[in-house]
């Protein structure tokens, strides 16, 4: 996995941990999860683009 894709993957995993901690501590927020899904889709797109 190239450097940019690896960095985005790490960022996505860290964002998942932060979103989960936020939801546990302060209650669920749909915008937090929406933002994480968007970040995940961008990461998948970057990994797909770099892989081809």
CHARMM internal coordinates of N, CA and C (Angstrom, degrees):
IC EDIT
DIST 1 N 1 CA 1.4597
DIST 1 CA 1 C 1.5312
ANGL 1 N 1 CA 1 C 107.68
DIST 1 C 2 N 1.3284
ANGL 1 CA 1 C 2 N 117.37
DIHE 1 N 1 CA 1 C 2 N 126.89
DIST 2 N 2 CA 1.4712
ANGL 1 C 2 N 2 CA 120.92
DIHE 1 CA 1 C 2 N 2 CA 179.68
DIST 2 CA 2 C 1.5278
ANGL 2 N 2 CA 2 C 112.28
DIHE 1 C 2 N 2 CA 2 C -63.66
DIST 2 C 3 N 1.3274
ANGL 2 CA 2 C 3 N 116.02
DIHE 2 N 2 CA 2 C 3 N 164.69
DIST 3 N 3 CA 1.4583
ANGL 2 C 3 N 3 CA 121.79
DIHE 2 CA 2 C 3 N 3 CA -174.58
DIST 3 CA 3 C 1.5194
ANGL 3 N 3 CA 3 C 114.80
DIHE 2 C 3 N 3 CA 3 C -57.95
DIST 3 C 4 N 1.3411
ANGL 3 CA 3 C 4 N 116.95
DIHE 3 N 3 CA 3 C 4 N -45.77
DIST 4 N 4 CA 1.4695
ANGL 3 C 4 N 4 CA 119.74
DIHE 3 CA 3 C 4 N 4 CA -177.85
DIST 4 CA 4 C 1.5299
ANGL 4 N 4 CA 4 C 111.19
DIHE 3 C 4 N 4 CA 4 C -65.02
DIST 4 C 5 N 1.3168
ANGL 4 CA 4 C 5 N 116.53
DIHE 4 N 4 CA 4 C 5 N -41.28
DIST 5 N 5 CA 1.4559
ANGL 4 C 5 N 5 CA 120.18
DIHE 4 CA 4 C 5 N 5 CA 179.80
DIST 5 CA 5 C 1.5230
ANGL 5 N 5 CA 5 C 110.64
DIHE 4 C 5 N 5 CA 5 C -67.42
DIST 5 C 6 N 1.3228
ANGL 5 CA 5 C 6 N 116.46
DIHE 5 N 5 CA 5 C 6 N -38.95
DIST 6 N 6 CA 1.4666
ANGL 5 C 6 N 6 CA 119.81
DIHE 5 CA 5 C 6 N 6 CA 179.26
DIST 6 CA 6 C 1.5282
ANGL 6 N 6 CA 6 C 110.03
DIHE 5 C 6 N 6 CA 6 C -65.52
DIST 6 C 7 N 1.3157
ANGL 6 CA 6 C 7 N 117.03
DIHE 6 N 6 CA 6 C 7 N -41.11
DIST 7 N 7 CA 1.4606
ANGL 6 C 7 N 7 CA 120.46
DIHE 6 CA 6 C 7 N 7 CA 177.78
DIST 7 CA 7 C 1.5176
ANGL 7 N 7 CA 7 C 112.64
DIHE 6 C 7 N 7 CA 7 C -62.65
DIST 7 C 8 N 1.3373
ANGL 7 CA 7 C 8 N 116.46
DIHE 7 N 7 CA 7 C 8 N -40.88
DIST 8 N 8 CA 1.4617
ANGL 7 C 8 N 8 CA 120.02
DIHE 7 CA 7 C 8 N 8 CA 177.75
DIST 8 CA 8 C 1.5166
ANGL 8 N 8 CA 8 C 111.29
DIHE 7 C 8 N 8 CA 8 C -67.28
DIST 8 C 9 N 1.3262
ANGL 8 CA 8 C 9 N 117.16
DIHE 8 N 8 CA 8 C 9 N -37.25
DIST 9 N 9 CA 1.4644
ANGL 8 C 9 N 9 CA 120.26
DIHE 8 CA 8 C 9 N 9 CA 178.71
DIST 9 CA 9 C 1.5190
ANGL 9 N 9 CA 9 C 110.45
DIHE 8 C 9 N 9 CA 9 C -64.74
DIST 9 C 10 N 1.3228
ANGL 9 CA 9 C 10 N 117.02
DIHE 9 N 9 CA 9 C 10 N -42.86
DIST 10 N 10 CA 1.4665
ANGL 9 C 10 N 10 CA 120.71
DIHE 9 CA 9 C 10 N 10 CA 177.73
DIST 10 CA 10 C 1.5226
ANGL 10 N 10 CA 10 C 109.90
DIHE 9 C 10 N 10 CA 10 C -63.69
DIST 10 C 11 N 1.3235
ANGL 10 CA 10 C 11 N 117.09
DIHE 10 N 10 CA 10 C 11 N -43.34
DIST 11 N 11 CA 1.4650
ANGL 10 C 11 N 11 CA 121.02
DIHE 10 CA 10 C 11 N 11 CA 178.63
DIST 11 CA 11 C 1.5285
ANGL 11 N 11 CA 11 C 111.04
DIHE 10 C 11 N 11 CA 11 C -60.85
DIST 11 C 12 N 1.3192
ANGL 11 CA 11 C 12 N 117.46
DIHE 11 N 11 CA 11 C 12 N -40.46
DIST 12 N 12 CA 1.4568
ANGL 11 C 12 N 12 CA 121.43
DIHE 11 CA 11 C 12 N 12 CA 179.88
DIST 12 CA 12 C 1.5253
ANGL 12 N 12 CA 12 C 111.45
DIHE 11 C 12 N 12 CA 12 C -65.18
DIST 12 C 13 N 1.3262
ANGL 12 CA 12 C 13 N 116.63
DIHE 12 N 12 CA 12 C 13 N -41.63
DIST 13 N 13 CA 1.4678
ANGL 12 C 13 N 13 CA 120.00
DIHE 12 CA 12 C 13 N 13 CA 178.76
DIST 13 CA 13 C 1.5263
ANGL 13 N 13 CA 13 C 110.61
DIHE 12 C 13 N 13 CA 13 C -66.46
DIST 13 C 14 N 1.3349
ANGL 13 CA 13 C 14 N 116.60
DIHE 13 N 13 CA 13 C 14 N -42.24
DIST 14 N 14 CA 1.4697
ANGL 13 C 14 N 14 CA 119.85
DIHE 13 CA 13 C 14 N 14 CA 177.85
DIST 14 CA 14 C 1.5282
ANGL 14 N 14 CA 14 C 109.98
DIHE 13 C 14 N 14 CA 14 C -63.05
DIST 14 C 15 N 1.3254
ANGL 14 CA 14 C 15 N 116.81
DIHE 14 N 14 CA 14 C 15 N -40.90
DIST 15 N 15 CA 1.4664
ANGL 14 C 15 N 15 CA 119.95
DIHE 14 CA 14 C 15 N 15 CA 178.27
DIST 15 CA 15 C 1.5219
ANGL 15 N 15 CA 15 C 111.41
DIHE 14 C 15 N 15 CA 15 C -63.57
DIST 15 C 16 N 1.3324
ANGL 15 CA 15 C 16 N 117.64
DIHE 15 N 15 CA 15 C 16 N -35.29
DIST 16 N 16 CA 1.4547
ANGL 15 C 16 N 16 CA 120.61
DIHE 15 CA 15 C 16 N 16 CA 176.24
DIST 16 CA 16 C 1.5241
ANGL 16 N 16 CA 16 C 110.84
DIHE 15 C 16 N 16 CA 16 C -63.51
DIST 16 C 17 N 1.3179
ANGL 16 CA 16 C 17 N 117.17
DIHE 16 N 16 CA 16 C 17 N -43.62
DIST 17 N 17 CA 1.4667
ANGL 16 C 17 N 17 CA 121.02
DIHE 16 CA 16 C 17 N 17 CA 178.45
DIST 17 CA 17 C 1.5265
ANGL 17 N 17 CA 17 C 110.05
DIHE 16 C 17 N 17 CA 17 C -62.87
DIST 17 C 18 N 1.3300
ANGL 17 CA 17 C 18 N 117.21
DIHE 17 N 17 CA 17 C 18 N -43.59
DIST 18 N 18 CA 1.4706
ANGL 17 C 18 N 18 CA 120.87
DIHE 17 CA 17 C 18 N 18 CA -179.93
DIST 18 CA 18 C 1.5295
ANGL 18 N 18 CA 18 C 110.48
DIHE 17 C 18 N 18 CA 18 C -65.22
DIST 18 C 19 N 1.3189
ANGL 18 CA 18 C 19 N 117.83
DIHE 18 N 18 CA 18 C 19 N -43.25
DIST 19 N 19 CA 1.4682
ANGL 18 C 19 N 19 CA 121.06
DIHE 18 CA 18 C 19 N 19 CA 179.61
DIST 19 CA 19 C 1.5221
ANGL 19 N 19 CA 19 C 111.06
DIHE 18 C 19 N 19 CA 19 C -63.21
DIST 19 C 20 N 1.3375
ANGL 19 CA 19 C 20 N 116.41
DIHE 19 N 19 CA 19 C 20 N -40.08
DIST 20 N 20 CA 1.4563
ANGL 19 C 20 N 20 CA 120.10
DIHE 19 CA 19 C 20 N 20 CA 178.22
DIST 20 CA 20 C 1.5210
ANGL 20 N 20 CA 20 C 111.11
DIHE 19 C 20 N 20 CA 20 C -65.68
DIST 20 C 21 N 1.3312
ANGL 20 CA 20 C 21 N 116.76
DIHE 20 N 20 CA 20 C 21 N -44.86
DIST 21 N 21 CA 1.4645
ANGL 20 C 21 N 21 CA 120.66
DIHE 20 CA 20 C 21 N 21 CA 179.00
DIST 21 CA 21 C 1.5240
ANGL 21 N 21 CA 21 C 110.50
DIHE 20 C 21 N 21 CA 21 C -62.80
DIST 21 C 22 N 1.3214
ANGL 21 CA 21 C 22 N 117.41
DIHE 21 N 21 CA 21 C 22 N -40.99
DIST 22 N 22 CA 1.4563
ANGL 21 C 22 N 22 CA 121.62
DIHE 21 CA 21 C 22 N 22 CA 178.61
DIST 22 CA 22 C 1.5251
ANGL 22 N 22 CA 22 C 110.39
DIHE 21 C 22 N 22 CA 22 C -61.79
DIST 22 C 23 N 1.3345
ANGL 22 CA 22 C 23 N 116.68
DIHE 22 N 22 CA 22 C 23 N -44.71
DIST 23 N 23 CA 1.4585
ANGL 22 C 23 N 23 CA 120.51
DIHE 22 CA 22 C 23 N 23 CA -179.18
DIST 23 CA 23 C 1.5265
ANGL 23 N 23 CA 23 C 111.88
DIHE 22 C 23 N 23 CA 23 C -65.29
DIST 23 C 24 N 1.3192
ANGL 23 CA 23 C 24 N 116.53
DIHE 23 N 23 CA 23 C 24 N -38.12
DIST 24 N 24 CA 1.4667
ANGL 23 C 24 N 24 CA 120.13
DIHE 23 CA 23 C 24 N 24 CA 178.90
DIST 24 CA 24 C 1.5198
ANGL 24 N 24 CA 24 C 110.50
DIHE 23 C 24 N 24 CA 24 C -68.75
DIST 24 C 25 N 1.3323
ANGL 24 CA 24 C 25 N 117.11
DIHE 24 N 24 CA 24 C 25 N -43.62
DIST 25 N 25 CA 1.4648
ANGL 24 C 25 N 25 CA 121.08
DIHE 24 CA 24 C 25 N 25 CA -174.90
DIST 25 CA 25 C 1.5279
ANGL 25 N 25 CA 25 C 112.68
DIHE 24 C 25 N 25 CA 25 C -76.68
DIST 25 C 26 N 1.3310
ANGL 25 CA 25 C 26 N 117.28
DIHE 25 N 25 CA 25 C 26 N -41.63
DIST 26 N 26 CA 1.4613
ANGL 25 C 26 N 26 CA 120.04
DIHE 25 CA 25 C 26 N 26 CA -171.07
DIST 26 CA 26 C 1.5203
ANGL 26 N 26 CA 26 C 114.07
DIHE 25 C 26 N 26 CA 26 C -118.17
DIST 26 C 27 N 1.3035
ANGL 26 CA 26 C 27 N 117.53
DIHE 26 N 26 CA 26 C 27 N -0.53
DIST 27 N 27 CA 1.4599
ANGL 26 C 27 N 27 CA 120.11
DIHE 26 CA 26 C 27 N 27 CA -177.94
DIST 27 CA 27 C 1.5157
ANGL 27 N 27 CA 27 C 110.36
DIHE 26 C 27 N 27 CA 27 C 95.84
DIST 27 C 28 N 1.3062
ANGL 27 CA 27 C 28 N 115.19
DIHE 27 N 27 CA 27 C 28 N 157.49
DIST 28 N 28 CA 1.4533
ANGL 27 C 28 N 28 CA 120.73
DIHE 27 CA 27 C 28 N 28 CA -176.56
DIST 28 CA 28 C 1.5152
ANGL 28 N 28 CA 28 C 112.84
DIHE 27 C 28 N 28 CA 28 C -66.34
DIST 28 C 29 N 1.3077
ANGL 28 CA 28 C 29 N 115.25
DIHE 28 N 28 CA 28 C 29 N 144.49
DIST 29 N 29 CA 1.4564
ANGL 28 C 29 N 29 CA 121.94
DIHE 28 CA 28 C 29 N 29 CA 176.43
DIST 29 CA 29 C 1.5211
ANGL 29 N 29 CA 29 C 106.45
DIHE 28 C 29 N 29 CA 29 C -136.34
DIST 29 C 30 N 1.3104
ANGL 29 CA 29 C 30 N 117.03
DIHE 29 N 29 CA 29 C 30 N 118.65
DIST 30 N 30 CA 1.4561
ANGL 29 C 30 N 30 CA 121.59
DIHE 29 CA 29 C 30 N 30 CA -176.85
DIST 30 CA 30 C 1.5131
ANGL 30 N 30 CA 30 C 113.87
DIHE 29 C 30 N 30 CA 30 C -59.98
DIST 30 C 31 N 1.3372
ANGL 30 CA 30 C 31 N 117.79
DIHE 30 N 30 CA 30 C 31 N -34.06
DIST 31 N 31 CA 1.4642
ANGL 30 C 31 N 31 CA 120.63
DIHE 30 CA 30 C 31 N 31 CA -179.88
DIST 31 CA 31 C 1.5173
ANGL 31 N 31 CA 31 C 112.36
DIHE 30 C 31 N 31 CA 31 C -67.03
DIST 31 C 32 N 1.3285
ANGL 31 CA 31 C 32 N 116.85
DIHE 31 N 31 CA 31 C 32 N -33.91
DIST 32 N 32 CA 1.4657
ANGL 31 C 32 N 32 CA 120.17
DIHE 31 CA 31 C 32 N 32 CA 177.93
DIST 32 CA 32 C 1.5207
ANGL 32 N 32 CA 32 C 109.57
DIHE 31 C 32 N 32 CA 32 C -63.56
DIST 32 C 33 N 1.3250
ANGL 32 CA 32 C 33 N 116.42
DIHE 32 N 32 CA 32 C 33 N -45.58
DIST 33 N 33 CA 1.4620
ANGL 32 C 33 N 33 CA 119.70
DIHE 32 CA 32 C 33 N 33 CA -179.11
DIST 33 CA 33 C 1.5156
ANGL 33 N 33 CA 33 C 111.55
DIHE 32 C 33 N 33 CA 33 C -72.02
DIST 33 C 34 N 1.3140
ANGL 33 CA 33 C 34 N 117.49
DIHE 33 N 33 CA 33 C 34 N -34.91
DIST 34 N 34 CA 1.4680
ANGL 33 C 34 N 34 CA 120.50
DIHE 33 CA 33 C 34 N 34 CA 175.50
DIST 34 CA 34 C 1.5213
ANGL 34 N 34 CA 34 C 110.23
DIHE 33 C 34 N 34 CA 34 C -61.17
DIST 34 C 35 N 1.3292
ANGL 34 CA 34 C 35 N 116.35
DIHE 34 N 34 CA 34 C 35 N -45.61
DIST 35 N 35 CA 1.4731
ANGL 34 C 35 N 35 CA 120.66
DIHE 34 CA 34 C 35 N 35 CA 179.09
DIST 35 CA 35 C 1.5250
ANGL 35 N 35 CA 35 C 110.41
DIHE 34 C 35 N 35 CA 35 C -61.96
DIST 35 C 36 N 1.3314
ANGL 35 CA 35 C 36 N 117.31
DIHE 35 N 35 CA 35 C 36 N -39.17
DIST 36 N 36 CA 1.4606
ANGL 35 C 36 N 36 CA 119.50
DIHE 35 CA 35 C 36 N 36 CA 179.52
DIST 36 CA 36 C 1.5293
ANGL 36 N 36 CA 36 C 111.11
DIHE 35 C 36 N 36 CA 36 C -67.03
DIST 36 C 37 N 1.3188
ANGL 36 CA 36 C 37 N 117.81
DIHE 36 N 36 CA 36 C 37 N -39.92
DIST 37 N 37 CA 1.4638
ANGL 36 C 37 N 37 CA 120.97
DIHE 36 CA 36 C 37 N 37 CA 177.77
DIST 37 CA 37 C 1.5199
ANGL 37 N 37 CA 37 C 110.38
DIHE 36 C 37 N 37 CA 37 C -62.95
DIST 37 C 38 N 1.3219
ANGL 37 CA 37 C 38 N 117.55
DIHE 37 N 37 CA 37 C 38 N -42.84
DIST 38 N 38 CA 1.4652
ANGL 37 C 38 N 38 CA 121.00
DIHE 37 CA 37 C 38 N 38 CA 177.51
DIST 38 CA 38 C 1.5270
ANGL 38 N 38 CA 38 C 110.17
DIHE 37 C 38 N 38 CA 38 C -61.24
DIST 38 C 39 N 1.3291
ANGL 38 CA 38 C 39 N 116.94
DIHE 38 N 38 CA 38 C 39 N -45.36
DIST 39 N 39 CA 1.4602
ANGL 38 C 39 N 39 CA 120.95
DIHE 38 CA 38 C 39 N 39 CA 177.77
DIST 39 CA 39 C 1.5245
ANGL 39 N 39 CA 39 C 110.51
DIHE 38 C 39 N 39 CA 39 C -60.25
DIST 39 C 40 N 1.3209
ANGL 39 CA 39 C 40 N 117.52
DIHE 39 N 39 CA 39 C 40 N -42.30
DIST 40 N 40 CA 1.4584
ANGL 39 C 40 N 40 CA 121.00
DIHE 39 CA 39 C 40 N 40 CA 177.54
DIST 40 CA 40 C 1.5201
ANGL 40 N 40 CA 40 C 112.47
DIHE 39 C 40 N 40 CA 40 C -61.69
DIST 40 C 41 N 1.3248
ANGL 40 CA 40 C 41 N 117.07
DIHE 40 N 40 CA 40 C 41 N -41.21
DIST 41 N 41 CA 1.4634
ANGL 40 C 41 N 41 CA 120.43
DIHE 40 CA 40 C 41 N 41 CA 178.70
DIST 41 CA 41 C 1.5193
ANGL 41 N 41 CA 41 C 111.72
DIHE 40 C 41 N 41 CA 41 C -67.01
DIST 41 C 42 N 1.3214
ANGL 41 CA 41 C 42 N 116.60
DIHE 41 N 41 CA 41 C 42 N -39.76
DIST 42 N 42 CA 1.4701
ANGL 41 C 42 N 42 CA 120.39
DIHE 41 CA 41 C 42 N 42 CA 176.54
DIST 42 CA 42 C 1.5314
ANGL 42 N 42 CA 42 C 109.70
DIHE 41 C 42 N 42 CA 42 C -62.98
DIST 42 C 43 N 1.3180
ANGL 42 CA 42 C 43 N 116.85
DIHE 42 N 42 CA 42 C 43 N -41.47
DIST 43 N 43 CA 1.4621
ANGL 42 C 43 N 43 CA 120.92
DIHE 42 CA 42 C 43 N 43 CA 178.28
DIST 43 CA 43 C 1.5212
ANGL 43 N 43 CA 43 C 110.79
DIHE 42 C 43 N 43 CA 43 C -62.67
DIST 43 C 44 N 1.3240
ANGL 43 CA 43 C 44 N 117.26
DIHE 43 N 43 CA 43 C 44 N -45.97
DIST 44 N 44 CA 1.4645
ANGL 43 C 44 N 44 CA 119.97
DIHE 43 CA 43 C 44 N 44 CA 177.16
DIST 44 CA 44 C 1.5262
ANGL 44 N 44 CA 44 C 111.99
DIHE 43 C 44 N 44 CA 44 C -59.92
DIST 44 C 45 N 1.3143
ANGL 44 CA 44 C 45 N 116.19
DIHE 44 N 44 CA 44 C 45 N -40.85
DIST 45 N 45 CA 1.4610
ANGL 44 C 45 N 45 CA 120.01
DIHE 44 CA 44 C 45 N 45 CA 177.53
DIST 45 CA 45 C 1.5199
ANGL 45 N 45 CA 45 C 111.73
DIHE 44 C 45 N 45 CA 45 C -62.98
DIST 45 C 46 N 1.3224
ANGL 45 CA 45 C 46 N 116.81
DIHE 45 N 45 CA 45 C 46 N -41.48
DIST 46 N 46 CA 1.4615
ANGL 45 C 46 N 46 CA 120.49
DIHE 45 CA 45 C 46 N 46 CA -179.90
DIST 46 CA 46 C 1.5272
ANGL 46 N 46 CA 46 C 110.56
DIHE 45 C 46 N 46 CA 46 C -66.91
DIST 46 C 47 N 1.3281
ANGL 46 CA 46 C 47 N 116.52
DIHE 46 N 46 CA 46 C 47 N -42.92
DIST 47 N 47 CA 1.4718
ANGL 46 C 47 N 47 CA 120.20
DIHE 46 CA 46 C 47 N 47 CA 178.98
DIST 47 CA 47 C 1.5335
ANGL 47 N 47 CA 47 C 109.52
DIHE 46 C 47 N 47 CA 47 C -63.03
DIST 47 C 48 N 1.3227
ANGL 47 CA 47 C 48 N 117.52
DIHE 47 N 47 CA 47 C 48 N -41.23
DIST 48 N 48 CA 1.4602
ANGL 47 C 48 N 48 CA 120.68
DIHE 47 CA 47 C 48 N 48 CA 179.42
DIST 48 CA 48 C 1.5275
ANGL 48 N 48 CA 48 C 111.33
DIHE 47 C 48 N 48 CA 48 C -65.97
DIST 48 C 49 N 1.3190
ANGL 48 CA 48 C 49 N 116.53
DIHE 48 N 48 CA 48 C 49 N -41.74
DIST 49 N 49 CA 1.4668
ANGL 48 C 49 N 49 CA 120.46
DIHE 48 CA 48 C 49 N 49 CA -178.73
DIST 49 CA 49 C 1.5252
ANGL 49 N 49 CA 49 C 111.62
DIHE 48 C 49 N 49 CA 49 C -68.13
DIST 49 C 50 N 1.3245
ANGL 49 CA 49 C 50 N 116.70
DIHE 49 N 49 CA 49 C 50 N -38.89
DIST 50 N 50 CA 1.4645
ANGL 49 C 50 N 50 CA 120.15
DIHE 49 CA 49 C 50 N 50 CA -179.43
DIST 50 CA 50 C 1.5154
ANGL 50 N 50 CA 50 C 111.23
DIHE 49 C 50 N 50 CA 50 C -74.72
DIST 50 C 51 N 1.3310
ANGL 50 CA 50 C 51 N 117.17
DIHE 50 N 50 CA 50 C 51 N -25.56
DIST 51 N 51 CA 1.4562
ANGL 50 C 51 N 51 CA 120.58
DIHE 50 CA 50 C 51 N 51 CA -177.58
DIST 51 CA 51 C 1.5238
ANGL 51 N 51 CA 51 C 112.68
DIHE 50 C 51 N 51 CA 51 C -77.65
DIST 51 C 52 N 1.3190
ANGL 51 CA 51 C 52 N 116.96
DIHE 51 N 51 CA 51 C 52 N -22.70
DIST 52 N 52 CA 1.4654
ANGL 51 C 52 N 52 CA 118.94
DIHE 51 CA 51 C 52 N 52 CA -176.65
DIST 52 CA 52 C 1.5106
ANGL 52 N 52 CA 52 C 112.77
DIHE 51 C 52 N 52 CA 52 C -99.18
END
COOR INIT
IC SEED 1 N 1 CA 1 C
IC BUILD
